Amino acid sequence: MTNTNKILTALATGVIVGGVLGVLFAPDKGENTRNKIAEGGKKLSDSIKDKMNQGKEKLAGMRNTIRDRVEEFSS
């Protein structure tokens, strides 16, 4: 893992932890707090799914590019 990836991972983790702590310590009803946490978890889950799909598409594109280049050289 490169330093940039480590920094971005640490930053994302800090934002998530800060957000959860902010919601937990906010003066609100327990039910509202739980709903906010659940909504945040769903958004995070959706975001992760989107990033995974983008990564899969990028890998598929790289695979096709490599395959095309190999075919060019073998011809």
C-alpha positions as CSV (number, residue, x, y, z in Angstrom):
1,M,0.0,0.0,0.0
2,T,1.4,3.4,-1.0
3,N,1.8,6.3,1.4
4,T,-1.0,8.1,-0.4
5,N,-3.4,5.2,0.1
6,K,-2.4,4.9,3.7
7,I,-3.1,8.6,4.2
8,L,-6.5,8.5,2.4
9,T,-7.5,5.4,4.4
10,A,-6.6,7.1,7.7
11,L,-8.4,10.2,6.7
12,A,-11.6,8.2,5.7
13,T,-11.4,6.3,9.0
14,G,-11.1,9.6,10.9
15,V,-14.0,11.1,9.2
16,I,-16.2,8.0,9.9
17,V,-15.2,7.8,13.5
18,G,-15.7,11.6,14.0
19,G,-19.1,11.4,12.4
20,V,-20.2,8.5,14.6
21,L,-18.9,10.2,17.7
22,G,-20.6,13.5,16.7
23,V,-23.9,11.8,16.3
24,L,-23.5,9.8,19.5
25,F,-22.7,12.9,21.6
26,A,-25.3,15.1,20.0
27,P,-28.3,16.0,22.2
28,D,-31.0,14.0,20.5
29,K,-33.4,11.2,21.3
30,G,-31.9,7.7,21.2
31,E,-34.3,6.6,18.5
32,N,-33.2,9.6,16.3
33,T,-29.6,8.8,16.9
34,R,-30.0,5.2,16.0
35,N,-31.8,6.2,12.8
36,K,-29.0,8.6,11.9
37,I,-26.4,5.9,12.5
38,A,-28.4,3.4,10.4
39,E,-28.7,6.0,7.5
40,G,-25.0,6.7,7.7
41,G,-24.2,3.0,7.6
42,K,-26.4,2.5,4.5
43,K,-24.8,5.5,2.8
44,L,-21.4,4.1,3.6
45,S,-22.4,0.7,2.4
46,D,-23.7,2.1,-0.9
47,S,-20.5,4.2,-1.3
48,I,-18.3,1.1,-0.8
49,K,-20.4,-0.9,-3.3
50,D,-20.1,1.9,-5.9
51,K,-16.3,2.0,-5.4
52,M,-16.1,-1.8,-5.8
53,N,-18.1,-1.6,-9.0
54,Q,-15.8,1.2,-10.3
55,G,-12.8,-0.9,-9.4
56,K,-14.2,-4.0,-11.2
57,E,-14.9,-1.9,-14.3
58,K,-11.4,-0.4,-14.3
59,L,-9.8,-3.9,-13.9
60,A,-11.9,-5.3,-16.7
61,G,-10.8,-2.4,-18.9
62,M,-7.1,-3.0,-18.0
63,R,-7.6,-6.7,-18.7
64,N,-9.0,-6.0,-22.2
65,T,-6.2,-3.5,-22.9
66,I,-3.6,-6.1,-22.0
67,R,-5.3,-8.8,-24.0
68,D,-5.4,-6.5,-27.0
69,R,-1.8,-5.7,-26.7
70,V,-0.8,-9.3,-26.4
71,E,-2.8,-10.2,-29.5
72,E,-1.1,-7.3,-31.4
73,F,2.4,-8.7,-30.5
74,S,1.5,-12.3,-31.2
75,S,0.1,-11.5,-34.6
